[in-house]
Amino acid sequence: MGTLYITQDDAFIGKIDERLHVKFDKKTILDVPLIKIDGVVILGRATVSPAAVNELLERHIPLTFLTETGRYLGRLEPEVTKNIFVRKAQWQAAGNTAQAIHVVQGFVRGKLKNYRSILVRRQRECPGLDLSNSIARLEQVIAPIDTTHNIDSLRGLEGAGSAAYFGCFNQMIRNTGFTFTKRVRRPPTDPVNSLLSFGYSLLCHDVQSAVNIAGFDSYLGYLHCDRYGRPSLALDLMEEFRPLVVDAVVLSALNKQFLKVEDFVTEPLSHAVSLTNEARKTFLRLYGQKKLSEFKLNFPRCKCTK
């Protein structure tokens, strides 16, 4: 199961024995053994019983609240690890230190190499699709990473690589009902950006849960600048997983027509685009399946799940 997503408004989440029990309109809509859950995410409105909250905290299972469109509201999670030395070392490495530069190089290198891998794979799988210019631009940006020892310069390389990647993102969409021109956030005003933003919110939740369990301060990052309320370290760590998980799911959902144009709605005032409730369930299912898939590391006989 992994992460459990509750999308039904006004659902009631309770605990019966060793199971999490979800009801709506006095009917059971979900009944899951707690041993199979490593996170609970509520999208929209729901009521959680005190017994369920207590059990989740006892089992170190974070409970996160998002809006229906994926905007983060807050979370309940167990007490942070008592290992102060982990957070002390994290703070000591902040700034333009050798340790910080080393990890930022890793974040940027991993993200841009995965961007390149996505483009190479799409070009190989789709005859007639020419992404060679964008691939060449990414290779040019990747080349100086190891010899760049300034974090602002590394941020510049990351931005240049992202521009090259998203500059050809529309070419990878093989569904005539959808187009992508540029990355638009807060709010996303087209279906593709809506899916990307929603997926990145889910991924950030997953990474932040792992960061907190490990005992790091999720608000102190290295690639992302410090900003009030922003989980910068979680954003740093999720960078190289964006193309592997979220972008791959978005392209698959559109190209295989799991999602259609009518699955999106537009808010009349802000023009924000979001998924319908049923389409959101479809995307969450695809996202959950992708997280459970395996990928290979550059080590012999080593595989990991996302």
C-alpha positions as CSV (number, residue, x, y, z in Angstrom):
1,M,0.0,0.0,0.0
2,G,2.7,2.6,1.0
3,T,1.0,6.0,1.2
4,L,-2.8,6.0,1.7
5,Y,-4.6,8.9,-0.1
6,I,-8.0,9.9,1.2
7,T,-9.9,12.0,-1.5
8,Q,-13.5,11.7,-0.3
9,D,-14.7,14.9,1.3
10,D,-16.3,14.5,4.7
11,A,-14.9,11.0,5.2
12,F,-14.4,9.6,8.7
13,I,-11.1,7.9,9.4
14,G,-11.1,5.6,12.5
15,K,-9.2,2.7,13.9
16,I,-10.6,-0.8,14.4
17,D,-8.2,-3.3,16.0
18,E,-5.0,-3.1,13.8
19,R,-6.7,-1.6,10.8
20,L,-7.5,1.9,9.5
21,H,-11.2,2.2,8.7
22,V,-12.5,4.9,6.4
23,K,-16.3,5.6,6.2
24,F,-18.5,7.9,4.2
25,D,-22.2,8.3,4.6
26,K,-22.2,5.5,7.1
27,K,-20.6,3.1,4.6
28,T,-17.2,1.6,4.7
29,I,-15.1,2.8,1.7
30,L,-11.7,1.5,2.8
31,D,-10.3,-0.9,5.4
32,V,-6.5,-1.3,5.4
33,P,-4.1,-3.0,7.8
34,L,-2.0,-0.4,9.5
35,I,1.1,-2.5,8.9
36,K,0.8,-1.8,5.2
37,I,0.7,2.0,5.6
38,D,3.8,4.3,5.8
39,G,1.9,7.6,5.3
40,V,-1.6,9.0,5.2
41,V,-2.5,12.0,3.0
42,I,-5.9,13.7,3.2
43,L,-6.9,15.8,0.1
44,G,-9.8,18.0,1.0
45,R,-11.9,17.6,4.2
46,A,-12.0,14.6,6.4
47,T,-12.4,13.8,10.1
48,V,-9.8,11.7,11.9
49,S,-10.7,10.0,15.2
50,P,-8.4,10.6,18.3
51,A,-7.7,6.8,18.4
52,A,-6.6,6.9,14.8
53,V,-4.3,9.9,15.3
54,N,-2.8,8.2,18.4
55,E,-2.1,5.0,16.5
56,L,-0.5,6.8,13.6
57,L,1.8,8.7,15.9
58,E,2.7,5.5,17.8
59,R,3.6,3.8,14.6
60,H,5.5,6.8,13.3
61,I,3.2,7.2,10.3
62,P,2.9,10.9,9.2
63,L,-0.6,12.3,8.6
64,T,-0.6,15.1,6.0
65,F,-3.3,17.5,5.0
66,L,-3.5,18.9,1.5
67,T,-6.1,20.9,-0.4
68,E,-7.9,19.1,-3.2
69,T,-5.4,20.6,-5.6
70,G,-2.4,19.4,-3.7
71,R,-1.5,22.6,-1.8
72,Y,0.2,21.8,1.5
73,L,-1.7,22.7,4.7
74,G,0.1,20.9,7.5
75,R,1.0,17.6,9.0
76,L,1.0,15.5,12.2
77,E,4.0,13.3,12.8
78,P,5.9,11.7,15.6
79,E,8.5,13.5,17.7
80,V,11.6,14.3,15.7
81,T,14.5,12.0,16.4
82,K,16.6,12.9,19.5
83,N,19.9,12.7,17.7
84,I,20.8,16.4,17.8
85,F,24.2,15.6,16.3
86,V,22.6,15.0,12.9
87,R,21.0,18.4,12.8
88,K,24.1,20.1,14.3
89,A,26.2,18.7,11.4
90,Q,23.6,19.7,8.9
91,W,23.7,23.3,10.2
92,Q,27.5,23.4,10.3
93,A,27.7,22.4,6.6
94,A,25.4,25.3,5.6
95,G,26.7,28.1,3.3
96,N,29.4,27.9,0.7
97,T,31.3,25.2,2.6
98,A,33.0,22.2,0.8
99,Q,30.3,19.9,2.2
100,A,27.5,22.0,0.9
101,I,29.1,22.5,-2.6
102,H,29.6,18.7,-2.8
103,V,26.0,17.9,-2.1
104,V,24.6,20.6,-4.4
105,Q,26.8,19.3,-7.2
106,G,25.1,15.9,-6.6
107,F,21.6,17.4,-6.6
108,V,22.2,19.3,-9.8
109,R,24.1,16.4,-11.5
110,G,21.4,13.9,-10.6
111,K,18.6,16.0,-11.8
112,L,20.1,17.0,-15.1
113,K,21.3,13.5,-15.9
114,N,17.9,12.2,-15.3
115,Y,16.5,14.9,-17.6
116,R,18.9,13.8,-20.2
117,S,17.9,10.1,-19.7
118,I,14.2,11.0,-20.1
119,L,14.9,12.8,-23.4
120,V,17.1,10.0,-24.8
121,R,14.5,7.3,-23.9
122,R,11.7,9.3,-25.5
123,Q,13.6,9.9,-28.6
124,R,14.5,6.2,-28.9
125,E,10.9,5.1,-28.3
126,C,9.2,7.6,-30.6
127,P,10.4,7.4,-34.3
128,G,10.4,10.9,-35.8
129,L,10.9,12.7,-32.5
130,D,14.1,14.8,-32.6
131,L,15.3,16.0,-29.2
132,S,19.0,16.0,-30.1
133,N,19.4,19.8,-29.7
134,S,18.0,19.7,-26.1
135,I,20.0,16.6,-25.3
136,A,23.2,18.4,-26.5
137,R,22.3,21.5,-24.4
138,L,21.9,19.4,-21.3
139,E,25.2,17.7,-21.9
140,Q,26.9,21.1,-22.2
141,V,25.4,22.1,-18.9
142,I,26.3,18.9,-17.2
143,A,29.9,19.0,-18.2
144,P,31.1,21.8,-15.9
145,I,29.3,20.7,-12.8
146,D,32.2,18.9,-11.2
147,T,34.5,21.9,-11.7
148,T,32.0,24.5,-10.4
149,H,32.6,25.3,-6.8
150,N,30.1,28.1,-6.2
151,I,26.5,27.3,-5.2
152,D,25.0,30.3,-7.1
153,S,26.8,29.2,-10.2
154,L,25.5,25.6,-9.7
155,R,22.0,27.1,-9.4
156,G,22.6,28.8,-12.7
157,L,23.5,25.5,-14.3
158,E,20.4,23.9,-12.8
159,G,18.2,26.6,-14.3
160,A,19.8,26.4,-17.7
161,G,19.3,22.6,-17.8
162,S,15.7,22.9,-16.7
163,A,15.1,25.5,-19.4
164,A,16.5,23.1,-22.0
165,Y,14.3,20.2,-20.7
166,F,11.0,22.1,-20.4
167,G,11.7,23.8,-23.7
168,C,11.1,20.4,-25.5
169,F,8.6,19.0,-23.0
170,N,5.7,19.6,-25.3
171,Q,7.3,17.4,-28.0
172,M,7.1,14.5,-25.6
173,I,3.3,14.8,-25.2
174,R,1.7,12.6,-27.9
175,N,-1.9,13.6,-27.1
176,T,-3.3,16.3,-29.3
177,G,-5.7,17.4,-26.6
178,F,-2.8,18.8,-24.5
179,T,-0.1,21.3,-25.0
180,F,2.7,22.7,-22.9
181,T,4.4,26.1,-23.5
182,K,6.2,26.9,-20.3
183,R,6.2,26.0,-16.6
184,V,3.5,28.0,-14.8
185,R,3.0,27.7,-11.0
186,R,0.8,29.3,-8.2
187,P,-1.6,28.7,-9.8
188,P,-1.1,26.3,-12.7
189,T,-3.4,27.6,-15.5
190,D,-3.3,24.6,-17.9
191,P,-3.8,20.9,-17.5
192,V,-0.1,19.8,-18.0
193,N,1.2,22.3,-15.4
194,S,-1.6,21.3,-13.1
195,L,-0.5,17.7,-13.2
196,L,3.2,18.6,-12.7
197,S,2.4,20.8,-9.7
198,F,0.1,18.2,-8.1
199,G,2.7,15.5,-8.6
200,Y,5.5,17.6,-7.2
201,S,3.4,18.3,-4.1
202,L,2.9,14.6,-3.6
203,L,6.6,13.9,-4.1
204,C,7.6,16.7,-1.7
205,H,5.4,15.1,1.0
206,D,7.1,11.7,0.5
207,V,10.6,13.2,0.6
208,Q,9.9,15.4,3.6
209,S,8.5,12.4,5.6
210,A,11.8,10.6,4.9
211,V,13.9,13.6,5.9
212,N,12.0,14.0,9.2
213,I,12.3,10.3,10.0
214,A,16.0,10.5,9.4
215,G,16.3,13.4,11.9
216,F,17.3,16.2,9.5
217,D,15.9,19.7,9.6
218,S,13.7,19.8,6.4
219,Y,13.7,23.6,6.3
220,L,17.5,24.0,6.0
221,G,18.6,23.2,2.4
222,Y,21.6,23.8,0.3
223,L,20.5,24.2,-3.3
224,H,17.3,26.0,-2.4
225,C,17.7,29.3,-0.6
226,D,16.3,29.6,2.9
227,R,12.7,31.0,2.9
228,Y,10.1,31.1,5.7
229,G,7.9,28.0,5.6
230,R,9.7,26.3,2.7
231,P,11.1,22.7,3.3
232,S,14.3,23.5,1.4
233,L,16.1,20.2,2.1
234,A,13.1,18.2,1.0
235,L,13.0,20.2,-2.2
236,D,16.8,19.7,-2.7
237,L,16.5,15.9,-2.3
238,M,13.5,15.6,-4.6
239,E,15.1,17.3,-7.5
240,E,16.6,14.2,-9.2
241,F,13.3,12.3,-8.6
242,R,11.1,14.8,-10.4
243,P,11.8,13.4,-13.9
244,L,12.0,9.8,-12.7
245,V,8.7,9.8,-10.9
246,V,6.4,12.8,-11.5
247,D,7.3,13.7,-15.1
248,A,7.2,10.0,-16.1
249,V,3.7,9.6,-14.6
250,V,2.4,12.8,-16.2
251,L,3.7,11.8,-19.7
252,S,2.3,8.3,-19.3
253,A,-1.1,9.5,-18.1
254,L,-1.5,11.8,-21.1
255,N,0.1,9.7,-23.8
256,K,-1.8,6.6,-22.8
257,Q,-5.0,8.6,-22.4
258,F,-5.6,7.7,-18.8
259,L,-6.6,11.3,-18.5
260,K,-8.7,13.4,-20.9
261,V,-9.4,17.1,-21.4
262,E,-12.8,16.7,-19.7
263,D,-11.0,15.5,-16.5
264,F,-9.9,19.0,-15.7
265,V,-11.8,22.0,-14.3
266,T,-10.9,25.7,-14.3
267,E,-11.6,28.0,-11.3
268,P,-13.4,31.1,-12.8
269,L,-11.6,33.8,-10.7
270,S,-8.0,32.6,-10.5
271,H,-8.1,30.5,-13.7
272,A,-6.4,27.7,-11.7
273,V,-6.8,24.3,-13.4
274,S,-7.2,21.1,-11.3
275,L,-8.4,17.5,-11.7
276,T,-11.9,16.3,-11.1
277,N,-12.3,14.0,-8.1
278,E,-12.4,10.8,-10.2
279,A,-9.4,11.9,-12.3
280,R,-7.5,12.7,-9.2
281,K,-8.0,9.1,-8.0
282,T,-6.6,7.9,-11.4
283,F,-3.5,10.1,-11.1
284,L,-2.9,9.0,-7.5
285,R,-3.2,5.3,-8.5
286,L,-0.6,5.9,-11.3
287,Y,1.7,7.8,-8.9
288,G,1.5,5.1,-6.3
289,Q,2.3,2.4,-8.9
290,K,5.3,4.4,-10.1
291,K,6.6,4.8,-6.5
292,L,6.6,1.0,-6.1
293,S,8.5,0.3,-9.3
294,E,12.2,-0.5,-9.3
295,F,15.1,1.4,-10.8
296,K,18.7,0.5,-11.0
297,L,21.6,2.4,-9.4
298,N,25.1,2.6,-10.7
299,F,26.2,-0.2,-8.4
300,P,26.4,-3.9,-9.2
301,R,23.4,-6.0,-8.3
302,C,21.7,-3.0,-6.7
303,K,18.0,-2.0,-7.2
304,C,15.8,0.3,-5.3
305,T,12.1,1.2,-5.2
306,K,11.2,4.9,-5.7
